[in-house]
Amino acid sequence: MFSTHVRAVRDLRNNYPEVSAIIKQRNNVIITNNGKSEAVLIPFEDFADYEEYLHVRYVKEKLAEVEAVANDPSQWTSIEDFFEEIKSWDDDKA
């Protein structure tokens, strides 16, 4: 069952196998230093899921931005301006 444990930073050094066992049971460990929270250790699978969630959220936000531009013709670039901009890229390289 998921639960959160609080351990002092010294436990990472002195009792790592115990801390590792807690994490392997799909629990989180809050690491404290001088009584203040410093870090959270989570199972790698949970971290991978979180990273995927952030990536999907980022892609959805960018798609929403593009859709907003596509739905607003005042933000469109004319074909003439587009080709002028491309030509300027070649001029910048020369």
C-alpha positions in Angstrom: 0.0 0.0 0.0 1.2 3.5 -0.8 2.5 5.6 2.1 5.0 8.3 2.7 7.9 7.9 5.1 10.1 10.6 6.5 13.8 9.8 7.0 16.8 11.9 7.9 19.5 12.3 5.2 21.9 10.3 7.3 19.7 7.3 6.7 20.7 7.4 3.1 24.3 6.9 4.2 23.8 4.6 7.2 20.7 2.6 6.3 20.4 2.7 2.5 19.2 -0.9 2.2 16.3 -0.1 4.5 15.4 3.1 2.6 15.7 1.3 -0.7 13.3 -1.5 0.5 10.7 1.2 1.4 10.9 2.6 -2.1 10.7 -0.8 -3.7 7.4 -1.3 -1.9 6.2 1.7 -4.0 6.3 4.1 -1.1 7.7 7.6 -1.1 10.5 8.8 1.2 10.8 12.4 2.3 14.4 13.1 3.1 15.1 15.7 5.8 18.2 17.6 6.7 18.3 19.3 10.1 14.5 18.8 10.4 13.7 20.5 7.0 12.4 18.6 4.0 15.0 18.5 1.2 14.0 15.8 -1.3 11.6 13.1 -2.1 12.6 9.6 -3.2 10.0 7.8 -5.3 10.0 4.5 -7.2 11.5 4.9 -10.7 8.2 3.7 -12.3 6.4 6.6 -10.6 9.1 9.0 -11.8 8.8 7.7 -15.4 5.0 8.1 -15.3 5.4 11.7 -14.0 7.8 12.5 -16.8 5.4 11.1 -19.4 2.6 13.1 -17.8 4.7 16.3 -18.1 5.6 15.6 -21.7 1.9 15.0 -22.7 0.8 18.1 -20.9 3.5 20.2 -22.7 2.5 18.8 -26.1 -1.2 19.5 -25.4 -0.4 23.1 -24.4 1.7 23.7 -27.5 -1.1 22.2 -29.7 -3.6 24.5 -28.1 -1.4 27.5 -28.8 -1.0 26.5 -32.5 -4.8 25.9 -32.8 -5.4 29.3 -31.4 -3.2 30.9 -34.0 -4.7 28.7 -36.8 -8.2 29.9 -35.8 -7.2 33.6 -35.9 -6.5 34.7 -39.5 -5.1 38.0 -38.3 -2.1 36.1 -37.0 -1.4 34.4 -40.3 1.6 35.3 -42.5 1.0 36.1 -46.1 2.7 33.9 -48.7 4.7 36.8 -49.9 6.0 37.6 -46.4 6.7 33.9 -45.8 8.9 33.7 -48.9 10.6 37.0 -48.0 11.5 35.6 -44.6 12.9 32.4 -46.1 15.0 34.5 -48.5 16.4 36.5 -45.5 17.5 33.2 -43.9 19.8 32.6 -47.0 21.0 36.2 -46.8 21.9 35.8 -43.1 24.0 32.7 -43.9 26.0 34.5 -46.6 
